[in-house]
């Protein structure tokens, strides 16, 4: 299960402190112009060391393509790539060989495989998402041909949350601050709070919202291939993701049926809805309206304070982590959410064209 997608497929490989992270993209249409600067920019949005509220690990995350691109265009054959790990500190994890970190994948991996890589979580590390960002960048380049745009942003950090819909913000402001929030005042408040939590040796979670525009009606495969189910599957595969909803989602109980139904109307031959509580998906199939969803992320489980745990022999002990860690994953998770959304939408677009 290291492969994502049906027709547009990404297979990733690598560990946090191994030689590198890489992947193979299969099913990418031929003739797509690959803007290398754009692909690298997408990786730069995810890379560590961007600001004082992210991990200080110093990685350039330079992608090298190995196959599937000739004279700047995709050839239709598998696109292979690798990003070398250059700033490894495996010694930071020496003490973790025999201890299970609370709320990490350590214990589960040990039980499943009988062996694990303790260096930064190994395969379970969020560094694996490098491959997703490369795959997502390629998918975005294909989606650009179909005028499909994807924009994610931080909408909540702890108790600090945006109180307007995604259409009421200038989403172009998302990249103007370290938190990746389109509301400058809320962004400053979030950044201050994250910095305070970091100074305490603690961590904090929140919510990332995402808007997808330009998706045509008809994407989605009933009954078990519903588009919102595919998006949920994609988002919940991201490290630290704990919840997903689309449209009005978990706010549904606040509305009566008469209040949440999206009425249709005819606008010069185009069937549209007057509201969009459905989030652009009905019956598991896109209806041509904007798709929007939210992803909840937990607080990073690595704390720079003592926590109770057990070692591999079951002995109770105390653990205080060291090393370089994010106090909040949200800023660096924004491009990952976009990447998973891009690959999902492109995959379903290709499925629709193949029907």
Residue pairs with C-beta under 8 A, 6 or more apart in sequence:
2 11
2 12
2 13
3 9
3 10
3 11
4 10
4 11
4 12
4 132
4 135
4 234
4 237
4 343
5 27
5 343
5 344
5 347
6 347
6 350
6 351
7 27
7 347
7 350
7 351
7 354
8 25
8 26
8 27
8 28
8 139
8 142
8 343
8 346
8 347
8 350
9 25
9 26
9 27
9 347
10 23
10 24
10 25
10 26
10 131
10 132
10 135
10 343
11 23
11 24
11 26
12 21
12 22
12 23
12 128
12 131
12 132
12 135
13 21
13 22
13 23
13 131
14 20
14 21
14 22
14 82
14 85
14 123
14 127
14 128
14 130
14 131
15 21
15 117
15 119
15 120
15 122
15 123
15 125
15 127
15 128
16 85
16 117
16 119
16 120
16 121
16 122
16 125
16 127
16 128
17 85
17 88
17 89
17 90
17 93
17 117
17 119
17 120
17 122
18 85
18 117
18 119
18 122
19 84
19 85
20 82
20 83
20 84
20 85
21 82
21 83
21 85
21 127
21 128
21 130
21 131
22 80
22 81
22 82
22 83
22 131
23 80
23 81
23 131
23 134
23 135
24 78
24 79
24 80
24 81
25 68
25 78
25 79
25 80
25 81
25 134
25 135
25 138
26 78
26 79
27 350
28 68
28 74
28 76
28 79
28 138
28 142
29 74
29 76
29 142
29 350
30 73
30 74
30 75
30 76
31 73
31 74
31 76
32 73
32 74
32 138
32 141
32 142
32 145
33 72
33 73
33 141
34 65
34 69
34 72
34 73
34 74
34 138
34 141
35 141
38 137
38 140
38 141
39 63
39 134
39 137
39 138
40 62
40 63
42 133
42 134
42 136
42 137
42 140
42 335
42 339
43 61
43 62
43 63
43 83
43 130
43 133
43 134
43 137
44 50
44 61
45 133
45 175
45 332
45 334
45 335
46 61
46 129
46 130
46 133
46 332
46 335
46 336
47 59
47 60
47 61
47 332
48 54
48 55
48 56
48 57
48 58
48 59
48 324
48 326
48 332
49 55
49 56
49 57
49 58
49 59
50 178
50 331
50 332
51 178
51 331
52 178
52 195
53 178
53 179
53 191
53 194
53 195
53 198
53 326
53 327
53 328
53 331
54 178
54 326
54 331
54 332
55 324
55 325
55 326
56 324
57 87
57 89
57 324
58 87
59 85
59 86
59 87
60 86
61 83
61 130
62 83
62 84
63 81
63 82
63 83
63 134
64 81
64 82
64 83
64 84
65 79
65 80
65 81
66 80
66 81
66 82
67 77
67 78
67 79
67 80
68 74
68 75
68 76
68 77
68 78
68 79
68 80
69 75
69 79
74 138
79 138
81 131
81 134
83 130
83 131
83 134
85 127
88 119
89 323
89 324
90 119
90 120
92 120
92 322
92 323
92 324
93 118
93 119
93 120
93 323
95 322
96 106
96 118
96 319
97 118
98 311
98 312
98 313
99 106
99 309
99 310
99 311
99 312
99 317
99 319
100 106
100 107
100 110
100 309
100 310
100 311
100 312
101 301
101 302
101 307
101 309
101 319
101 321
102 301
102 307
102 308
102 309
102 319
103 298
103 301
104 121
104 124
104 301
104 302
105 121
105 124
106 116
106 118
106 121
109 116
109 122
109 123
109 124
110 116
110 312
116 122
117 123
120 127
120 323
124 239
125 239
126 239
126 240
126 329
126 332
128 239
129 238
129 239
129 336
129 339
132 238
132 336
132 339
132 340
132 343
133 335
133 336
133 339
135 339
135 343
136 335
136 336
136 338
136 339
136 340
136 341
136 342
136 343
137 339
139 339
139 342
139 343
139 345
139 346
140 150
140 338
140 339
140 342
142 346
143 149
143 150
143 342
143 345
143 346
143 349
146 214
146 216
146 349
147 214
148 212
148 213
148 214
148 215
148 345
148 349
149 212
149 213
149 214
150 210
150 211
150 212
150 213
150 338
150 341
150 342
150 345
151 171
151 174
151 210
151 211
151 213
151 338
152 174
152 208
152 209
152 210
152 211
152 334
152 335
152 337
152 338
152 341
153 166
153 169
153 171
153 174
153 180
153 181
153 182
153 208
153 209
153 210
153 334
154 179
154 180
154 181
154 187
154 190
154 206
154 207
154 208
154 330
154 331
154 334
155 161
155 162
155 181
155 206
155 207
155 208
155 209
155 294
156 162
156 206
156 207
157 179
157 190
157 193
157 194
157 204
157 205
157 206
157 328
157 330
158 193
158 197
158 204
158 205
158 206
160 186
160 189
160 190
160 193
161 186
161 207
162 169
162 181
162 182
162 183
162 186
162 209
166 209
166 211
166 292
167 211
167 290
169 182
169 183
170 182
171 182
171 211
172 182
173 182
173 183
173 184
174 180
174 181
174 182
174 334
176 184
177 184
177 187
177 188
177 191
178 187
178 191
178 331
179 187
179 190
179 191
179 194
179 330
179 331
180 330
180 331
180 334
181 187
181 190
190 206
193 204
194 204
194 327
194 328
195 327
197 203
197 204
197 327
197 328
198 327
200 305
201 303
201 304
201 305
202 299
202 303
202 304
202 305
202 327
203 299
203 300
203 301
203 302
203 303
203 325
203 326
203 327
203 328
204 299
204 327
204 328
205 240
205 242
205 296
205 297
205 298
205 299
205 300
205 328
205 329
205 330
206 296
206 297
206 328
206 330
207 294
207 295
207 296
207 297
207 330
208 294
208 295
208 297
208 330
208 333
208 334
208 337
209 292
209 293
209 294
209 295
210 292
210 293
210 294
210 295
210 337
210 338
210 341
211 290
211 291
211 292
212 280
212 290
212 291
212 292
212 341
212 345
213 290
213 291
215 280
215 286
215 288
215 290
215 291
215 345
216 286
216 288
216 349
217 285
217 286
217 287
217 288
218 285
218 286
218 352
219 227
219 285
219 286
219 345
219 348
219 349
219 351
219 352
220 226
220 227
220 228
220 230
220 281
220 283
220 284
220 285
220 286
220 348
221 227
221 284
221 348
221 351
222 283
222 284
222 285
223 284
225 284
225 351
226 281
226 283
226 284
226 285
227 281
227 284
227 285
227 286
227 291
227 344
227 348
228 246
228 279
228 281
228 284
228 293
229 284
230 344
230 347
230 348
231 244
231 246
231 291
231 293
231 341
231 344
232 244
232 246
234 340
234 341
234 343
234 344
235 241
235 244
235 293
235 295
235 337
235 340
235 341
236 244
237 340
238 295
238 333
238 336
238 337
238 340
239 329
240 297
240 298
240 300
240 329
240 333
241 295
241 296
241 297
242 296
242 297
242 298
243 294
243 295
243 296
244 293
244 294
244 295
244 296
245 293
245 294
246 279
246 280
246 281
246 291
246 292
246 293
246 294
247 276
247 277
247 278
247 279
247 280
247 281
247 292
247 293
248 254
248 255
248 260
248 277
248 279
249 279
249 293
249 294
252 260
255 277
260 277
261 277
262 273
262 274
262 275
262 276
262 277
262 278
262 282
262 289
263 273
263 274
263 275
264 271
264 272
264 273
264 274
265 271
265 272
265 273
265 274
266 272
271 288
272 288
272 289
273 287
273 289
276 289
276 290
276 292
278 287
278 289
279 291
279 292
279 293
280 286
280 287
280 288
280 289
280 290
280 291
280 292
281 287
281 291
295 333
295 337
297 329
297 330
297 333
299 328
300 325
300 326
300 327
300 328
300 329
302 321
302 323
302 325
303 321
304 320
304 321
304 322
304 325
305 320
306 318
306 319
306 320
307 318
307 319
307 320
308 316
308 317
308 318
308 319
309 316
309 317
309 318
309 319
310 316
310 317
311 317
326 332
